Amino acid sequence: MEYLSTAPYEAQIDNLTRLFNTNKKNLQDDNARALREMYVGRMMAERDLPNRLSAYGMHGGLTETSEMDLRNTYGRNRANQEFGYQRNLADLTNTYQGNIGQLRAQIAAIQARMAAEEAARVGAGRGTAAAARVSAAQKTPVSSYLTPYGTVYRYSDGTESYAADPARSAASDAKNKQYIYR
């Protein structure tokens, strides 16, 4: 019988959970940094836009359009960044859940094998005696003989069963004590 243990799988689950949390934190930090850089870039561009447009001699509606384009570009970039972050987080979570599911299935299989082996080990002692009692109860004895402690029954298939008789056992013990101590 091989030695079965779920400890290595539970250790892998702990390591995967630690790795998942680390990678999730890294994704969050990267996303926050990218969003912060986009915001700072937008604010700097908005600050510098009027001076650049006036340097090119652009005034009026064209400056408003340029400001709107700047804000729309920022919004699209921000949405793309958030979408990428959510996609990466979903991929990370799906991979983690899949790996954890596989490890938990392996743990369940090992626990089932351990339970089956324990039941077989325990049942081997109990099951054999119980099976013998059932088969003996269903058979008709061919012969029997008395012992000091009970009756032994013989069957046609060559097996024997024993039926204890407490009264005979007590009488035999008393008789044996008389012989021993005289």
N, C-alpha and C positions, 0 to 999 in steps of 0.2 A: 504494500500500500504506500503510495507516495504521500509526501507531506503537502497538504494544501493550506494556503494562507491567502487572505485578501489584503494583507498589509502592503505588498508592493503596489497593488492597484490603488489603494487608498492614498498612498504616498504620491502616486502619479496624479491623482485627482487634486491633491493639495498643491502640487507643483503647477498643474495646468491652471488652477484657480489663481495662484499667485502671478503666473505669467499673463493670464487674461487681464487681471486688474492692472498690472504694470503697462501692458499694451494699450488698454483703454485709457489710462491716465495720459500716456504719451500722445494718443490721438486727440484727446481733449486739449492738451497743452499746445499741440501743433495747430489745431483749429483756432484756438484763442489767439495764438501768435499771428497767424495769417490774417484773421479778422482785424486784429489791432493794427497790423501793418497796412492793410487796405484802408482802414479808417484814417490813419495818419497821412497816408498818401493822398486820399481824397481831400482832407482838410488843407494840406499844403497846396494841392492843385487849386482849390477854391480860393485860397489866399493869394496865389500868384496869378490866377487867371485874368483878373481885370488889368493888371499891369502888362501882361503879355499881349492881350487883345488890343489895348490902347497903343502898344508899341508897334503893332501891325496896322494901326489905324482903323480898327473895327469898333463900331459903336452901335447902340440901339438894339434892334431885334437879334442881330447876330450874336451879341454877347449873351443874351438870354438863352438862345438856342445852344450855345456852347456850354453854358452852365447846366442846362437840362441834360445835354449829352453826357457831361461829366457825372452828374448824379445817376443817370440811367446806367452808365457803365459800372459805377460803383455798386448799384443794386444788383445788376446781372452777375458781377464778380462775387459779390457776397452770397447770392443764391447758389451759384456754382460751387463755392467753397462749402457751404452748408450741405448741399446735396452730396458732394464727395465725402464729407465727414460722415454723414448718415449712412452712405453706402459702405464705407470702410468699417464703420462700427457694426453694421449688420453682418458683414462678412466675418468679422472677428467673432461676434457673438454666435453666429451659426457654426463656425468651426469649433469654437469652445463647446457649445452644447452637443455637437456631434461626437466630439472626443469624449466628453464626460458620459454621454449615453453609452458609448461602446465600453468604457471602463466599468460603468455600473452594471451593464449586462454581463460582463466577465465576472464581476464580483457575485452577482446573483447566481451565475452558473456554478461558481466554486462553492458558494454556500449550499446550493442544492446538492452538489456532489458530496459535500461534507455531511449534510443531513442524511443522505441516502446511505453513506458508508456507516454512519453512526447507527442508523436504524438497522442496517444489516448486521453490524457487530452486536448490538443489543439483542436484536431479534434472533440471532443465531443460537444463543443460549436459551432464550425463552421459546422461540419458535419450534425448535427440535423437541423439547419436552412437551410442548402443547400439541404438536403434531402426533407425537407418540401416544399421548393420552387420548386424542380423538380417534386415532386408528385403533388403539386397543379397545376403546369403547364400542367401536363398530364391528370388531371381530368376535368370533366365538372361540373360547379357549378349547384346546384339544385335551390338555391335562393341566393339573395344578398340584402344587405341593406346599406344605406349611413350613414356615421357618419360625424361629423364636419371636420374630417381630412382625410377621404378617404372612400373606399368601402370595406365591409367585404363580402366575398363569402363563402357560405355553400355548402358542398358536401354531397353526399349520404351516405358516411361512417361516417358522424357526425363531420368531421373535418372542420376547418375554415381557411381561409387565409385572409390577410389584404393587400390592395393595397393603398398606400398613394397617395393623390392628393394634390400637393403643392398649387394649386390655391384655392381649397376649404379650405385648412388649413389657408392660409393668410386671406381669406374672413372671416372665422370663428373667427380668432384672432381679427380682426378689429371690428367685430360685438360684441364680448365679451367685448372689451375695452369700447365700447359705453355704454353697460349696466352697466359695473362696475363703470365708472366715472360719470354717470348721477345722 
